[in-house]
């Protein structure tokens, strides 16, 4: 009886997608049908379920054998040997492709494919501009996933979010690499193809075959596309499985048609949104951390439900690439804010339930385009730590985030921030810089950022002509390693005017000589894009070589007397 129910569920899910249950007939051998279920499954059961009109079913039967549509192919799963006794890798690879195609006919062409070709498994990270953090995490924030910074107050969480916003505004939303401007011509460049295409109408993305979606993910046009004289491109595609044989808004059955592609602008920065639940955002401090406030959508709402729904609506536009929520700990449910008699009743549970549901919906939205989606938004949240634990003899309280266990499982990278000390001026009226530590509590995207790896950050908190706000040792350390790596980074030159040679693919002639290290530093400070590219290449080599990072201490700014620590 259970096997009959399985067959019914398969038929109900496939509906009018014109997919036969022959795919699984040999894997699930049916019991002899009862009298009332002896009617053919293609007519009786579909009519009973109301999946498609009778005339559409007849039309499906008439051209099922002649259609080239992926959804109408019959994958002969029953003819394959389920046990590959010969041990042939080629047979196994072919089998995985066949089964993936069969699953794709049920749920969509982009929902099942071999891991070797699925773009979603190619993890990309975005460095935030703090070298120790980027190195220990294996490259920075995980792009297209959920990330979290947690810790007590004054542990640099909000400032780290601003540094991440700065990095996002300098990163191309298409290729996910830094945008670099040529110092002489001003021409911007990234790693996008010379001409990058994307689907003209997002609603038609499901029409693309899996191979076409994978190719389009990396920028070039899918094979078989036609480009006209004006540069417009199109590809003839069959209807996707869930639309095959169905009628559109005008009452016409979906048929094979041309899917249009539009040329995308290269070097387009990520679009960012900032959800400020703490009401502590400061435009002046954001600008000192390199953020352009004009390119950030600021979101503020009354209660948690409003805030999280706003984030969902932003993500549904498919227009935003990087979203910060600072912080989830300050969000409260509407019931708790409006019911003065509620007291503390249900506060943690209600908030954690809402956050858990939110994370699940975020992950569903990130997977909306399947395994070949290119514009899955990146989420960075902050959370305060609170005391947890069960009272009683032998039980110990501990500090934990307030987001609930669902969030703990749903995030890709979880960072615990701590403040070690702050260094003040002589009068102790101004904090010059702070020293912070971080621990990777979770990193499920591989790389060097192993769980429980720790690092230290020395972050300058004031802006001086010789020392801007930020990681005080970043520039010195990057230049030291670039000189150590030599050719391709910073090599030693000859002559009084070329003691050092900076190598970069974004420079005219791909190299630039300098008479001294000071002039090289000044050039990199003035041309932040060139420095971002050099820094990213140094970081990539350090991670690839699994080297040990030794931070080079930079000189303290002149004219700022240091008193001591607190």
C-alpha positions as CSV (number, residue, x, y, z in Angstrom):
1,X,0.0,0.0,0.0
2,X,2.9,2.4,0.8
3,X,4.3,1.8,-2.7
4,X,1.0,2.8,-4.2
5,X,0.9,6.0,-2.2
6,X,4.5,6.7,-3.5
7,X,3.3,6.3,-7.0
8,X,0.4,8.6,-6.5
9,X,2.6,11.3,-5.0
10,X,5.0,11.1,-7.9
11,X,2.1,11.5,-10.4
12,X,0.6,14.5,-8.4
13,X,4.0,16.3,-8.3
14,X,4.7,15.8,-11.9
15,X,1.2,16.8,-13.0
16,X,1.2,18.1,-16.6
17,X,4.9,18.0,-16.9
18,X,4.5,15.0,-19.3
19,X,6.8,12.8,-17.3
20,X,5.9,9.1,-17.0
21,X,6.4,7.0,-13.9
22,X,8.4,4.6,-15.9
23,X,11.5,6.3,-14.3
24,X,11.0,4.5,-11.1
25,X,8.9,1.4,-12.0
26,X,11.8,-1.0,-11.7
27,X,13.1,0.6,-8.5
28,X,9.7,0.4,-6.8
29,X,8.0,-2.8,-7.9
30,X,4.3,-2.3,-7.5
31,X,1.9,-4.7,-5.9
32,X,-1.1,-6.0,-7.9
33,X,-3.5,-3.1,-8.2
34,X,-6.9,-3.3,-6.7
35,X,-10.0,-3.3,-8.8
36,X,-10.9,0.3,-8.4
37,X,-7.4,1.4,-9.4
38,X,-7.1,-0.6,-12.6
39,X,-7.7,2.4,-14.7
40,X,-4.7,3.8,-16.7
41,X,-2.7,6.3,-14.6
42,X,-2.2,8.8,-17.4
43,X,-6.0,9.6,-17.7
44,X,-7.9,8.4,-14.7
45,X,-5.6,9.6,-11.9
46,X,-4.7,12.9,-13.6
47,X,-8.3,13.7,-14.2
48,X,-9.1,12.8,-10.6
49,X,-6.4,15.1,-9.3
50,X,-7.4,17.9,-11.6
51,X,-3.8,18.5,-12.8
52,X,-4.5,19.2,-16.4
53,X,-7.6,19.4,-18.8
54,X,-8.3,16.4,-20.8
55,X,-7.5,18.0,-24.1
56,X,-4.0,19.0,-22.9
57,X,-3.4,15.4,-21.8
58,X,-4.3,14.2,-25.2
59,X,-2.1,16.7,-26.8
60,X,0.7,15.6,-24.6
61,X,0.2,11.9,-25.6
62,X,0.3,12.8,-29.3
63,X,3.7,14.5,-29.4
64,X,5.4,12.9,-26.5
65,X,7.7,10.8,-28.7
66,X,8.6,13.6,-31.1
67,X,9.4,16.4,-28.7
68,X,13.0,17.4,-28.0
69,X,12.1,19.0,-24.7
70,X,14.1,17.8,-21.7
71,X,11.0,17.3,-19.6
72,X,9.5,14.8,-22.1
73,X,12.5,12.5,-22.4
74,X,12.1,9.0,-21.0
75,X,15.2,8.2,-19.0
76,X,15.4,4.4,-18.9
77,X,16.3,4.0,-15.3
78,X,14.9,0.6,-15.3
79,X,17.4,-0.7,-17.9
80,X,20.5,0.3,-15.9
81,X,22.2,-2.1,-13.5
82,X,21.9,-0.6,-10.0
83,X,25.1,-2.4,-9.0
84,X,28.1,-1.4,-11.1
85,X,30.0,-4.7,-10.5
86,X,32.6,-3.8,-13.1
87,X,33.6,-0.7,-11.1
88,X,33.6,1.6,-14.1
89,X,33.8,5.4,-13.2
90,X,32.5,6.3,-16.6
91,X,29.3,4.3,-16.0
92,X,28.9,5.9,-12.6
93,X,29.3,9.4,-14.1
94,X,26.7,8.7,-16.8
95,X,24.3,7.3,-14.2
96,X,24.6,10.4,-12.1
97,X,23.8,12.6,-15.1
98,X,20.8,10.4,-16.0
99,X,19.3,10.5,-12.5
100,X,20.0,14.2,-12.2
101,X,18.1,14.8,-15.4
102,X,15.2,12.7,-14.1
103,X,15.0,14.7,-10.9
104,X,15.3,17.9,-12.9
105,X,12.1,16.9,-14.8
106,X,10.3,16.8,-11.5
107,X,11.6,19.9,-9.7
108,X,13.3,22.0,-12.4
109,X,16.3,21.7,-14.6
110,X,18.6,23.5,-12.1
111,X,17.8,21.6,-9.0
112,X,19.9,18.4,-9.6
113,X,23.2,18.1,-11.4
114,X,26.6,16.6,-10.8
115,X,28.6,18.4,-8.2
116,X,31.5,18.8,-10.7
117,X,29.5,21.2,-12.8
118,X,27.3,22.9,-10.2
119,X,28.4,26.5,-9.9
120,X,27.0,26.8,-6.3
121,X,29.8,24.6,-4.9
122,X,32.5,27.0,-6.1
123,X,32.7,29.0,-2.9
124,X,33.8,32.6,-3.2
125,X,34.8,34.9,-0.4
126,X,35.0,38.6,-0.1
127,X,37.9,40.1,1.9
128,X,36.8,42.9,4.2
129,X,40.2,44.7,4.4
130,X,41.5,43.4,7.7
131,X,44.4,41.1,6.8
132,X,44.4,38.8,9.8
133,X,40.7,38.3,9.6
134,X,40.7,37.6,5.9
135,X,43.6,35.2,6.2
136,X,42.3,33.2,9.2
137,X,38.8,32.8,7.6
138,X,40.2,31.6,4.3
139,X,39.4,34.7,2.3
140,X,36.8,36.7,4.2
141,X,33.0,36.7,4.2
142,X,31.3,33.8,2.4
143,X,29.5,35.1,-0.6
144,X,25.9,34.0,-1.2
145,X,25.6,32.5,2.3
146,X,24.7,33.6,5.9
147,X,27.5,35.0,8.1
148,X,27.4,36.2,11.7
149,X,29.6,38.2,14.1
150,X,28.8,37.7,17.7
151,X,30.2,39.1,20.9
152,X,29.8,41.5,23.9
153,X,29.5,45.2,23.5
154,X,32.5,47.2,22.1
155,X,34.0,44.2,20.3
156,X,34.2,45.9,16.8
157,X,31.1,44.1,15.4
158,X,29.4,47.1,13.9
159,X,32.7,48.5,12.5
160,X,33.4,45.1,11.0
161,X,30.1,45.3,9.2
162,X,31.0,48.8,7.8
163,X,34.3,47.4,6.6
164,X,32.4,44.6,4.9
165,X,30.1,47.2,3.3
166,X,33.2,49.1,2.0
167,X,34.5,45.9,0.5
168,X,31.1,45.1,-1.1
169,X,31.0,48.5,-2.7
170,X,34.4,47.8,-4.4
171,X,33.4,44.3,-5.6
172,X,31.8,43.6,-8.9
173,X,28.3,42.1,-8.4
174,X,28.8,39.8,-11.4
175,X,32.3,38.3,-11.2
176,X,32.7,38.9,-7.4
177,X,36.2,40.4,-7.7
178,X,37.5,43.8,-6.9
179,X,36.9,46.7,-9.3
180,X,40.2,48.4,-10.2
181,X,40.7,51.7,-12.0
182,X,43.7,52.4,-14.2
183,X,45.6,55.4,-12.6
184,X,46.4,56.9,-16.0
185,X,43.3,56.3,-18.0
186,X,40.7,55.9,-15.2
187,X,39.2,52.9,-17.0
188,X,37.6,50.4,-14.7
189,X,38.3,46.7,-14.9
190,X,37.4,43.5,-13.1
191,X,37.4,39.8,-14.1
192,X,34.2,39.9,-16.1
193,X,34.4,38.7,-19.7
194,X,34.8,41.5,-22.3
195,X,31.1,41.2,-23.0
196,X,29.0,39.8,-20.2
197,X,25.4,38.6,-20.7
198,X,22.5,37.8,-18.3
199,X,19.0,36.8,-19.0
200,X,16.9,39.8,-20.0
201,X,13.8,38.7,-18.0
202,X,14.4,37.0,-14.6
203,X,11.1,35.1,-14.9
204,X,12.4,33.2,-17.9
205,X,15.5,31.9,-16.0
206,X,13.7,28.5,-15.5
207,X,13.5,28.0,-19.2
208,X,17.2,27.6,-19.6
209,X,18.6,24.1,-19.8
210,X,21.1,23.2,-17.0
211,X,24.1,23.5,-19.4
212,X,23.0,26.9,-20.6
213,X,22.5,28.2,-17.0
214,X,25.9,27.0,-15.9
215,X,27.6,28.7,-18.9
216,X,25.7,31.9,-18.3
217,X,26.7,31.8,-14.6
218,X,30.3,32.6,-15.7
219,X,29.3,35.3,-18.2
220,X,29.6,33.9,-21.8
221,X,26.5,33.2,-23.9
222,X,25.2,29.6,-23.9
223,X,26.1,27.5,-26.9
224,X,23.6,27.8,-29.7
225,X,22.8,31.5,-28.9
226,X,22.2,33.9,-31.8
227,X,23.6,37.5,-31.7
228,X,22.0,40.1,-34.1
229,X,23.6,43.2,-35.5
230,X,22.7,45.3,-32.5
231,X,24.4,42.9,-30.0
232,X,21.2,41.4,-28.7
233,X,21.3,37.7,-28.1
234,X,18.7,34.9,-27.8
235,X,18.5,31.1,-27.4
236,X,15.6,28.9,-28.5
237,X,14.4,26.9,-25.4
238,X,11.7,24.4,-24.8
239,X,9.2,25.0,-21.9
240,X,10.5,23.9,-18.5
241,X,9.0,20.8,-17.1
242,X,6.5,22.5,-14.8
243,X,5.1,24.6,-17.7
244,X,5.1,22.0,-20.4
245,X,1.6,21.6,-21.7
246,X,0.2,24.3,-19.5
247,X,-1.6,27.4,-20.6
248,X,-0.2,30.9,-20.0
249,X,-2.1,34.1,-19.0
250,X,-3.5,34.5,-22.5
251,X,-4.8,31.0,-22.6
252,X,-2.2,29.7,-25.1
253,X,-0.2,26.6,-24.4
254,X,3.5,27.3,-23.7
255,X,5.6,26.4,-26.7
256,X,9.3,26.5,-27.7
257,X,10.4,30.1,-27.9
258,X,13.4,32.4,-27.9
259,X,14.9,33.5,-24.5
260,X,16.5,36.9,-24.7
261,X,19.8,37.9,-23.1
262,X,20.9,41.4,-22.3
263,X,24.5,42.8,-22.1
264,X,25.4,43.6,-18.5
265,X,27.6,46.5,-17.5
266,X,31.0,45.4,-16.4
267,X,32.5,46.5,-13.1
268,X,29.1,47.2,-11.5
269,X,29.5,47.3,-7.7
270,X,27.5,45.2,-5.3
271,X,24.2,46.7,-4.2
272,X,24.0,47.0,-0.4
273,X,21.4,47.3,2.3
274,X,21.9,48.0,6.0
275,X,19.3,47.1,8.6
276,X,20.0,49.2,11.7
277,X,17.9,47.8,14.6
278,X,20.2,49.4,17.2
279,X,19.8,53.0,15.8
280,X,23.5,53.5,16.2
281,X,24.6,54.0,12.6
282,X,26.8,57.1,12.1
283,X,27.3,58.4,8.5
284,X,30.5,60.1,9.5
285,X,32.0,57.0,11.0
286,X,30.8,54.9,8.0
287,X,32.6,57.3,5.6
288,X,35.8,57.1,7.7
289,X,35.6,53.3,7.2
290,X,35.3,53.8,3.4
291,X,31.5,53.4,3.0
292,X,29.7,55.6,0.4
293,X,26.3,56.3,2.1
294,X,24.7,57.2,-1.2
295,X,25.0,53.6,-2.3
296,X,23.5,52.0,0.8
297,X,19.8,51.4,1.4
298,X,19.1,52.0,5.1
299,X,16.2,50.0,6.6
300,X,14.6,50.6,9.9
301,X,11.4,49.1,11.2
302,X,9.4,49.0,14.5
303,X,9.4,45.3,15.3
304,X,11.0,42.1,14.3
305,X,8.3,40.9,11.9
306,X,8.5,44.2,10.0
307,X,12.3,44.2,9.9
308,X,12.6,40.6,8.6
309,X,9.8,41.0,6.1
310,X,11.6,44.1,4.8
311,X,14.7,42.1,4.3
312,X,12.8,39.3,2.5
313,X,11.2,41.9,0.1
314,X,14.6,43.3,-0.6
315,X,16.0,39.9,-1.4
316,X,13.0,39.1,-3.6
317,X,13.8,42.0,-5.9
318,X,17.0,40.2,-6.9
319,X,18.6,43.6,-6.9
320,X,20.7,43.5,-3.7
321,X,23.8,41.5,-3.2
322,X,24.9,42.3,0.3
323,X,22.7,42.8,3.3
324,X,23.7,43.7,6.9
325,X,21.5,43.3,9.9
326,X,23.0,45.0,13.0
327,X,21.8,43.5,15.2
328,X,19.4,40.6,15.5
329,X,19.5,40.9,19.3
330,X,17.7,44.2,19.4
331,X,14.8,43.0,17.4
332,X,11.6,42.3,19.4
333,X,8.3,40.8,18.4
334,X,5.2,43.0,17.9
335,X,3.4,41.2,20.7
336,X,6.0,42.0,23.2
337,X,6.2,45.7,22.2
338,X,2.5,46.3,22.2
339,X,1.4,44.1,25.1
340,X,2.6,45.9,28.3
341,X,1.2,43.2,30.4
342,X,3.3,40.5,28.8
343,X,6.4,41.3,30.8
344,X,9.1,38.8,30.0
345,X,6.7,36.1,28.9
346,X,7.9,34.4,25.7
347,X,10.5,36.9,24.7
348,X,13.4,34.5,23.9
349,X,11.2,31.8,22.4
350,X,9.2,34.2,20.3
351,X,12.3,36.0,18.9
352,X,14.1,32.7,18.2
353,X,11.1,31.3,16.4
354,X,10.9,34.4,14.1
355,X,14.6,34.3,13.5
356,X,14.5,30.6,12.8
357,X,11.7,31.0,10.2
358,X,13.5,33.9,8.7
359,X,16.8,32.0,8.2
360,X,14.9,29.2,6.5
361,X,13.2,31.6,4.1
362,X,16.5,33.3,3.4
363,X,18.1,30.0,2.5
364,X,15.0,29.3,0.3
365,X,15.5,32.6,-1.5
366,X,19.2,32.0,-1.9
367,X,18.3,28.8,-3.6
368,X,15.6,30.2,-5.8
369,X,17.6,30.0,-9.0
370,X,18.7,26.4,-8.2
371,X,22.3,25.2,-8.3
372,X,23.3,27.6,-11.1
373,X,22.1,30.9,-9.5
374,X,24.5,33.8,-9.7
375,X,22.9,36.5,-7.6
376,X,22.2,34.8,-4.3
377,X,22.4,37.6,-1.7
378,X,25.0,37.6,1.0
379,X,23.8,38.1,4.6
380,X,25.9,39.4,7.5
381,X,24.3,39.7,10.9
382,X,25.6,40.7,14.4
383,X,24.4,39.3,17.7
384,X,25.0,40.1,21.3
385,X,26.0,37.4,23.8
386,X,23.9,36.6,26.8
387,X,24.3,34.3,29.7
388,X,22.8,30.8,29.2
389,X,22.7,27.7,31.2
390,X,20.6,25.6,33.6
391,X,20.8,26.4,37.2
392,X,21.6,23.7,39.8
393,X,24.5,22.0,41.4
394,X,27.3,21.3,38.9
395,X,25.8,23.3,36.1
396,X,27.7,26.3,34.6
397,X,26.4,29.3,32.8
398,X,28.0,30.2,29.5
399,X,27.7,33.0,27.0
400,X,25.8,32.3,23.9
401,X,24.1,34.2,21.0
402,X,20.3,35.0,21.3
403,X,19.3,33.9,17.8
404,X,18.3,30.3,18.6
405,X,19.5,26.9,17.4
406,X,18.0,27.2,13.9
407,X,20.2,30.1,13.2
408,X,23.2,28.2,14.6
409,X,22.6,25.6,11.9
410,X,21.7,27.9,9.1
411,X,24.8,30.2,9.1
412,X,27.8,29.3,7.0
413,X,30.4,31.2,9.1
414,X,30.1,32.2,12.8
415,X,32.8,34.5,14.3
416,X,33.2,35.3,18.1
417,X,34.6,38.7,18.7
418,X,36.4,39.9,21.9
419,X,38.0,43.1,23.0
420,X,41.4,42.8,24.6
421,X,42.4,46.4,25.3
422,X,42.2,50.0,24.2
423,X,45.1,52.4,23.9
424,X,44.4,56.1,24.9
425,X,46.1,59.4,24.4
426,X,47.9,61.2,27.3
427,X,44.8,62.8,28.7
428,X,42.9,59.5,28.3
429,X,40.2,61.5,26.4
430,X,40.6,59.7,23.1
431,X,41.0,56.0,22.3
432,X,43.7,55.7,19.6
433,X,43.4,52.1,18.7
434,X,42.0,48.9,20.1
435,X,43.3,45.3,20.1
436,X,40.7,42.6,19.4
437,X,40.7,38.9,19.0
438,X,38.3,36.6,17.1
439,X,37.6,32.9,17.1
440,X,35.9,31.0,14.2
441,X,33.2,29.1,15.9
442,X,31.9,27.7,12.7
443,X,33.1,27.6,9.1
444,X,31.3,25.1,6.9
445,X,32.8,26.3,3.6
446,X,36.3,24.9,3.9
447,X,39.5,26.8,3.2
448,X,42.0,27.6,5.8
449,X,39.4,29.0,8.2
450,X,39.1,25.9,10.3
451,X,36.8,25.9,13.3
452,X,38.2,27.3,16.5
453,X,41.0,29.1,14.6
454,X,41.8,32.4,16.3
455,X,43.4,35.7,15.3
456,X,44.2,39.2,16.5
457,X,43.3,42.6,15.1
458,X,44.9,45.9,15.8
459,X,42.4,48.5,14.6
460,X,43.1,52.2,14.5
461,X,40.2,54.3,15.7
462,X,41.3,57.8,14.7
463,X,42.1,59.2,11.3
464,X,45.5,60.9,10.8
465,X,47.3,62.0,7.6
466,X,49.8,59.1,8.0
467,X,47.4,56.5,9.5
468,X,43.7,56.2,8.4
469,X,41.0,54.4,10.3
470,X,41.4,50.7,9.9
471,X,43.8,47.8,10.3
472,X,47.0,49.5,11.4
473,X,49.3,46.7,10.1
474,X,47.5,45.8,6.8
475,X,49.6,47.9,4.4
476,X,53.0,47.2,6.0
477,X,52.3,43.4,6.0
478,X,51.0,43.2,2.5
479,X,54.0,45.1,1.1
480,X,56.4,42.9,3.1
481,X,54.9,39.7,1.7
482,X,54.6,41.2,-1.9
483,X,58.4,42.0,-1.8
484,X,59.0,38.5,-0.5
485,X,57.0,36.9,-3.4
486,X,58.9,39.1,-5.9
487,X,58.1,38.9,-9.6
488,X,54.4,39.3,-10.2
489,X,54.0,41.3,-6.9
490,X,56.8,43.7,-6.0
491,X,60.2,42.9,-7.3
492,X,63.6,44.5,-6.7
493,X,64.7,46.8,-9.5
494,X,67.9,48.4,-10.7
495,X,68.9,52.0,-10.8
496,X,68.1,55.1,-8.7
497,X,64.6,55.5,-10.2
498,X,63.6,51.9,-10.2
499,X,64.6,50.4,-6.9
500,X,61.2,48.7,-6.6
501,X,58.8,47.5,-9.4
502,X,55.1,47.1,-8.7
503,X,53.5,44.4,-10.9
504,X,49.7,44.6,-11.6
505,X,47.6,43.6,-14.6
506,X,45.7,46.9,-14.2
507,X,48.7,49.1,-14.8
508,X,49.9,50.3,-18.2
509,X,52.6,47.9,-19.2
510,X,51.6,45.8,-16.1
511,X,54.4,47.4,-14.1
512,X,55.4,50.6,-12.4
513,X,58.9,51.5,-11.0
514,X,59.5,53.4,-7.8
515,X,62.6,55.1,-6.4
516,X,61.8,54.2,-2.8
517,X,59.4,52.1,-0.7
518,X,57.9,55.3,0.6
519,X,56.8,56.4,-2.8
520,X,55.4,52.9,-3.5
521,X,53.3,53.1,-0.3
522,X,52.0,56.6,-1.1
523,X,51.0,55.3,-4.6
524,X,49.1,52.4,-3.1
525,X,47.3,54.7,-0.6
526,X,46.2,57.0,-3.4
527,X,45.1,54.2,-5.7
528,X,43.0,51.9,-3.5
529,X,41.9,49.7,-6.3
530,X,45.4,48.8,-7.2
531,X,46.1,48.1,-3.6
532,X,43.0,46.0,-3.2
533,X,44.1,43.9,-6.2
534,X,47.6,43.5,-4.8
535,X,46.3,42.6,-1.4
536,X,43.9,40.0,-2.8
537,X,46.7,38.3,-4.8
538,X,49.0,38.3,-1.8
539,X,46.2,36.9,0.3
540,X,45.3,34.2,-2.3
541,X,49.0,33.1,-2.4
542,X,49.3,32.9,1.4
543,X,46.1,30.8,1.6
544,X,47.2,28.6,-1.3
545,X,50.6,28.0,0.2
546,X,49.1,27.4,3.6
547,X,51.7,29.8,4.9
548,X,52.0,31.2,8.4
549,X,51.0,34.9,8.5
550,X,53.5,37.1,10.4
551,X,52.1,40.6,11.0
552,X,54.5,43.4,10.3
553,X,54.0,46.1,13.0
554,X,53.5,49.6,11.4
555,X,55.0,52.7,12.8
556,X,52.9,54.8,15.2
557,X,51.6,58.1,13.7
558,X,53.7,61.1,14.6
559,X,52.3,63.9,16.8
560,X,49.9,61.6,18.7
561,X,51.3,60.9,22.2
562,X,50.4,57.6,23.6
563,X,49.6,57.3,27.3
564,X,48.6,53.7,28.1
565,X,46.0,51.1,27.9
566,X,42.6,50.4,29.5
